[in-house]
Amino acid sequence: MSTIYKTDIPDVPLRARGKVRDIYDLGERLLIVSTDRLSAFDHVLPDPIPDKGRVLNQLSCFWFGLTSGIVRNHLITADVDSFPRPLREHAGMLQGRSMLVRKAEMFPIECVARGYLAGSGWKEYRETEAICGMALPSGLKESSPLPEPIFTPATKAESGHDLNISFDEAARIVGWETATHLRDLTLALFKRATDYAGGRGVLLADTKFEFGLVDRKIVLADEALTPDSSRYWPAEGYAPGRPQPSWDKQFVRDYLERMGWNKQPPVPSLPDEIVDGTRSRYLEIFRILTGRELQ
């Protein structure tokens, strides 16, 4: 069991410390370290989830490899022995939870694909019978499959919730040709992932991708198809009309809702059974999807 809440690498510039990842600047390259921090309702919780960062890092690397035929990605290597010497001195901290990547000029939109009606999509549908301006059939239930997967972009938020936007709004931000390309890549990646996961008894309800430019070419960046960025459901027992059991941090959200937290500081601590239950869910989906144990 491994736990890292916050990293510090002397003499290596820290570019950003996100909700989960610490990013170090190496000039033309970045070092991304996935910590065991967990965010819920836009707050970072005080309790780490052991091994969570290793799941995020290694599952992203797995999906980068599986989807490289669709789009290039920013990964250079996740082999710490191949890192620059100043980083190899911190191998104990970095092993299994870090990757060296190309520095990309990131597009300022989130690229979301949805195959089922859940989360913010379900909330929006109940109000308008549409998601991101796209009308959907009447009478759909929570967790219903959509007639076909849809692309629902969102704005990136430094804090607070990302906001769903229409395709036209996304096109105004990044340009029509780029928005069309990002939509097509997102849906192609989603199909590849849903087909693969479906063969392992897993439904991919929705997921979020981020893209950027390296040498003026679009690359998949950040993370890919992790339990933090995706909603994975077991196919066995699936039934629309209710929330589905899931392999992600919904387990934590449900606990925080039950305890009546007002989603404002101070952020409550998690009891051991919630920490352990969350860890087991992350490890389980990793094993199911990759067919191996966490390294």
WOGIJO-V118262 format. One record per residue. RES is the residue in three letters. PHI is phi as a letter, one per 20 degrees, with the letter a starting at -180 (999 if undefined). OMEGA is omega as a letter, one per 20 degrees, with the letter a starting at -180 (none if undefined). NEAR is the number of other ideal C-beta (glycine too) atoms within 12 Angstrom. Layout:
((RES:PHI:OMEGA:NEAR) (RES:PHI:OMEGA:NEAR))
//
This chain:
((MET:999:a:16) (SER:c:r:27) (THR:c:r:22) (ILE:c:r:33) (TYR:e:a:26) (LYS:b:a:21) (THR:d:r:31) (ASP:b:r:18) (ILE:d:a:29) (PRO:g:r:13) (ASP:m:r:15) (VAL:d:a:29) (PRO:f:r:18) (LEU:e:a:22) (ARG:e:a:21) (ALA:a:r:19) (ARG:c:a:21) (GLY:e:r:28) (LYS:f:a:29) (VAL:c:a:38) (ARG:d:r:39) (ASP:d:a:34) (ILE:c:a:33) (TYR:d:a:34) (ASP:e:r:20) (LEU:d:a:27) (GLY:n:r:14) (GLU:e:a:15) (ARG:c:r:26) (LEU:c:r:34) (LEU:d:r:41) (ILE:d:r:43) (VAL:d:r:42) (SER:e:r:45) (THR:e:r:38) (ASP:e:r:39) (ARG:f:r:33) (LEU:c:r:43) (SER:d:r:30) (ALA:b:a:32) (PHE:l:r:26) (ASP:m:r:19) (HIS:c:r:24) (VAL:e:a:26) (LEU:f:a:35) (PRO:f:a:20) (ASP:d:r:29) (PRO:f:r:29) (ILE:d:a:43) (PRO:g:r:28) (ASP:m:a:36) (LYS:g:a:45) (GLY:f:r:45) (ARG:f:r:37) (VAL:f:a:45) (LEU:f:a:46) (ASN:f:a:44) (GLN:f:r:40) (LEU:f:r:46) (SER:f:r:44) (CYS:f:r:38) (PHE:g:a:34) (TRP:f:r:37) (PHE:g:r:36) (GLY:f:a:23) (LEU:f:a:25) (THR:d:a:30) (SER:f:r:19) (GLY:f:r:13) (ILE:e:a:27) (VAL:b:r:32) (ARG:f:r:26) (ASN:c:a:37) (HIS:e:a:39) (LEU:f:r:36) (ILE:e:r:28) (THR:a:r:23) (ALA:d:r:34) (ASP:e:a:20) (VAL:g:r:26) (ASP:f:r:14) (SER:e:r:18) (PHE:f:r:31) (PRO:g:a:24) (ARG:g:a:14) (PRO:g:r:17) (LEU:e:a:33) (ARG:f:r:21) (GLU:f:r:16) (HIS:d:a:26) (ALA:g:a:20) (GLY:f:r:15) (MET:e:a:31) (LEU:e:a:38) (GLN:g:r:26) (GLY:n:a:31) (ARG:c:a:41) (SER:b:r:43) (MET:b:r:43) (LEU:e:a:33) (VAL:c:r:40) (ARG:f:r:29) (LYS:f:a:25) (ALA:d:r:29) (GLU:e:a:20) (MET:f:r:28) (PHE:f:a:33) (PRO:e:r:27) (ILE:c:r:37) (GLU:e:a:36) (CYS:d:a:49) (VAL:d:r:42) (ALA:d:a:40) (ARG:c:r:42) (GLY:d:a:36) (TYR:c:a:40) (LEU:e:a:37) (ALA:b:r:39) (GLY:l:a:33) (SER:f:r:25) (GLY:f:r:37) (TRP:f:r:32) (LYS:f:a:16) (GLU:f:a:29) (TYR:f:a:32) (ARG:f:a:21) (GLU:e:a:12) (THR:c:a:18) (GLU:l:r:18) (ALA:b:r:23) (ILE:c:r:38) (CYS:l:r:33) (GLY:n:r:21) (MET:e:a:27) (ALA:f:r:17) (LEU:c:r:28) (PRO:g:r:17) (SER:f:r:12) (GLY:n:r:12) (LEU:f:r:26) (LYS:d:r:22) (GLU:g:a:21) (SER:m:r:30) (SER:f:r:27) (PRO:f:r:29) (LEU:f:r:32) (PRO:g:r:15) (GLU:b:r:17) (PRO:g:a:32) (ILE:c:r:33) (PHE:e:a:42) (THR:c:a:44) (PRO:f:r:42) (ALA:b:r:36) (THR:f:r:25) (LYS:e:r:27) (ALA:d:r:17) (GLU:f:r:12) (SER:b:a:13) (GLY:n:a:15) (HIS:f:r:19) (ASP:f:a:25) (LEU:d:r:21) (ASN:f:r:35) (ILE:c:r:31) (SER:f:r:27) (PHE:f:r:31) (ASP:f:r:18) (GLU:f:r:21) (ALA:f:r:36) (ALA:f:r:23) (ARG:f:a:17) (ILE:f:a:24) (VAL:d:a:31) (GLY:n:a:16) (TRP:f:a:16) (GLU:f:r:13) (THR:f:r:28) (ALA:f:r:29) (THR:f:r:21) (HIS:f:r:24) (LEU:f:r:38) (ARG:f:a:35) (ASP:f:r:23) (LEU:f:a:32) (THR:g:a:43) (LEU:f:r:31) (ALA:f:r:24) (LEU:f:a:40) (PHE:f:r:41) (LYS:f:r:23) (ARG:g:a:31) (ALA:f:a:41) (THR:f:r:33) (ASP:f:a:20) (TYR:f:a:26) (ALA:f:r:33) (GLY:g:r:24) (GLY:f:r:16) (ARG:d:r:24) (GLY:m:a:20) (VAL:c:r:35) (LEU:e:r:36) (LEU:e:a:45) (ALA:f:r:45) (ASP:a:r:42) (THR:b:a:45) (LYS:c:r:39) (PHE:d:r:45) (GLU:c:a:40) (PHE:c:r:39) (GLY:b:r:32) (LEU:d:r:24) (VAL:c:a:25) (ASP:l:r:14) (ARG:m:r:11) (LYS:d:a:20) (ILE:f:r:34) (VAL:c:r:33) (LEU:e:a:45) (ALA:c:r:36) (ASP:m:r:38) (GLU:c:a:37) (ALA:b:r:44) (LEU:l:r:47) (THR:e:r:40) (PRO:f:r:46) (ASP:f:a:40) (SER:d:a:37) (SER:c:r:42) (ARG:d:a:42) (TYR:d:r:42) (TRP:c:r:37) (PRO:f:r:24) (ALA:f:r:22) (GLU:f:r:13) (GLY:n:r:14) (TYR:f:r:25) (ALA:b:r:19) (PRO:f:a:22) (GLY:o:a:14) (ARG:a:r:16) (PRO:f:r:25) (GLN:d:r:33) (PRO:f:a:26) (SER:b:r:33) (TRP:e:r:38) (ASP:a:a:42) (LYS:e:r:39) (GLN:g:r:31) (PHE:g:r:31) (VAL:f:r:39) (ARG:g:a:27) (ASP:f:r:22) (TYR:f:a:27) (LEU:f:r:30) (GLU:f:a:17) (ARG:f:a:13) (MET:f:r:18) (GLY:m:r:9) (TRP:f:a:22) (ASN:e:r:13) (LYS:m:r:20) (GLN:c:r:11) (PRO:g:j:13) (PRO:f:a:11) (VAL:e:a:23) (PRO:f:r:24) (SER:e:r:18) (LEU:d:r:29) (PRO:f:a:17) (ASP:g:a:14) (GLU:f:r:14) (ILE:f:r:28) (VAL:f:a:29) (ASP:f:r:21) (GLY:f:r:24) (THR:f:r:39) (ARG:g:a:35) (SER:f:r:24) (ARG:f:r:33) (TYR:f:r:41) (LEU:f:a:30) (GLU:f:a:29) (ILE:f:r:41) (PHE:f:a:38) (ARG:f:a:23) (ILE:f:a:31) (LEU:f:a:34) (THR:e:a:27) (GLY:m:r:13) (ARG:b:r:13) (GLU:e:r:15) (LEU:f:r:30) (GLN:e:none:21))
//
